[in-house]
Amino acid sequence: MPAKRASGKPKKAADTPRLLSGGNPQIAKGDGDAPVQAYIAAMPGWKSDMGRQLDTLIVRALPEVRKAVKWNSPFYGIEGRGWFLSFHCFTRYIKIAFFRGAALEPVPPVTSKDENTRYFHIHENDVLDEALFASWVRQASTLPGWTP
């Protein structure tokens, strides 16, 4: 007999997160690596591989990085200094937010309504400049982070 959810409905063999508009995974809010890895695994198509690459580069640049999922997006920060980076799935790209991106060199290319925040978009066939991205991560981690 199949296992049942609290609602009384049978569980699927593998419950998968629901994809919100633009294909962004709906992942429960939580601190640590596990919810971030669940988010990355649920990213659709090519975005999951890119999410793994981004996570690997961030951890390689900052082994002490703090992780969490908030508002259906992975967040990266430094304990006691707030969050410096987040990313989010859209239909055609992944949007990476550097919360103090205006202070990075070179400045990430996409502007924001917030004068401090800058974005970097990755599309399906883009080749990520790993050295530049790692440099942005290291720089961003030294700046005061965003605290909700």
JOZI-V487910 format. One record per backbone hydrogen bond with DSSP energy under -1.0 kcal/mol. CO is the residue of the C=O (numbers start at 1). NH is the residue of the N-H. E is the energy in kcal/mol with one decimal. If there is no record, write none. Layout:
BEGIN
co->CO nh->NH e->E
co->CO nh->NH e->E
END
This chain:
BEGIN
co->3 nh->11 e->-2.7
co->5 nh->8 e->-2.1
co->9 nh->5 e->-3.1
co->18 nh->26 e->-2.8
co->20 nh->23 e->-2.3
co->24 nh->20 e->-3.7
co->30 nh->69 e->-3.0
co->33 nh->37 e->-2.8
co->34 nh->38 e->-2.2
co->35 nh->39 e->-2.2
co->36 nh->40 e->-2.6
co->37 nh->41 e->-2.6
co->38 nh->42 e->-1.4
co->44 nh->47 e->-1.6
co->45 nh->48 e->-1.4
co->46 nh->50 e->-1.9
co->47 nh->51 e->-2.8
co->48 nh->52 e->-2.2
co->49 nh->53 e->-2.1
co->50 nh->54 e->-2.9
co->51 nh->55 e->-2.6
co->52 nh->56 e->-2.6
co->53 nh->57 e->-2.4
co->54 nh->58 e->-2.5
co->55 nh->59 e->-2.5
co->56 nh->60 e->-2.5
co->57 nh->61 e->-2.2
co->58 nh->62 e->-2.2
co->62 nh->65 e->-2.4
co->66 nh->77 e->-2.3
co->67 nh->32 e->-3.2
co->68 nh->75 e->-3.4
co->69 nh->30 e->-1.9
co->70 nh->73 e->-1.2
co->73 nh->70 e->-2.4
co->74 nh->87 e->-1.3
co->75 nh->68 e->-1.6
co->76 nh->84 e->-2.5
co->76 nh->85 e->-1.6
co->77 nh->66 e->-3.4
co->78 nh->81 e->-2.7
co->81 nh->145 e->-2.3
co->82 nh->78 e->-1.9
co->83 nh->146 e->-3.5
co->84 nh->99 e->-1.2
co->85 nh->76 e->-2.6
co->86 nh->97 e->-3.3
co->88 nh->95 e->-2.8
co->93 nh->90 e->-2.7
co->94 nh->122 e->-2.2
co->95 nh->88 e->-1.6
co->96 nh->120 e->-2.0
co->97 nh->86 e->-1.7
co->98 nh->101 e->-2.1
co->98 nh->118 e->-2.0
co->100 nh->103 e->-1.8
co->101 nh->104 e->-1.7
co->110 nh->119 e->-3.0
co->116 nh->102 e->-2.6
co->118 nh->98 e->-2.9
co->119 nh->110 e->-2.3
co->120 nh->96 e->-2.8
co->122 nh->94 e->-2.3
co->123 nh->126 e->-1.9
co->128 nh->130 e->-1.4
co->129 nh->133 e->-2.7
co->130 nh->134 e->-2.7
co->131 nh->135 e->-2.0
co->132 nh->136 e->-2.5
co->133 nh->137 e->-2.4
co->134 nh->138 e->-2.6
co->135 nh->139 e->-2.7
co->136 nh->140 e->-3.2
co->137 nh->141 e->-2.1
co->139 nh->142 e->-1.4
co->140 nh->143 e->-1.2
co->146 nh->83 e->-3.0
END
